[in-house]
């Protein structure tokens, strides 16, 4: 589709010798929120990893904004505009909030920081706190904010609201919906229905196969 920000065709992926994805095809249109649902082990995380080029082996086509990304290393995909927030967050625990954000920043740092503060005001109050001293929900906010500091044009989020206190879940959900309202396209993996109820489209994965 010419209006698609992201087009994936016949994507297969392996972890070692085990095949985890089988011919997955999907698209995320400009400004769309597309949600991936499925049980643990269905392939949601593997799909996002494959889109970032993190699987040991994969085949198929990944095209973003008209540019072929399959075969490109992860850093090239990030530079092309994909922003990835993994389930395990991968924060630098010994660094402060501000340091975690600035180490990832590209482009207009001041503008990115202002945007992050508007989306997650609590982070502005925790700038000198180490990431290891934050709650799970606060860490998730920081992980999303750090990715936003890279100036992505499409977000890939793996279980952004899983295992987090309800109050912070609401804050994260509202921030992601605010990004959607700004026109940020997103592909989000989740098991609950916090974002699916607001999605343009929901794709269910079962045993590595997509069912729309």
Beta strands, then each sheet from edge to edge (+ up, - down):
strand 1: 4-15
strand 2: 18-29
strand 3: 33-37
strand 4: 57-64
strand 5: 67-68
strand 6: 82-85
strand 7: 154-158
strand 8: 185-189
strand 9: 201-206
strand 10: 209-211
sheet 1: 2+ 1- 4+ 5-
sheet 2: 6+ 7+ 8+ 3+ 9+ 10-
end
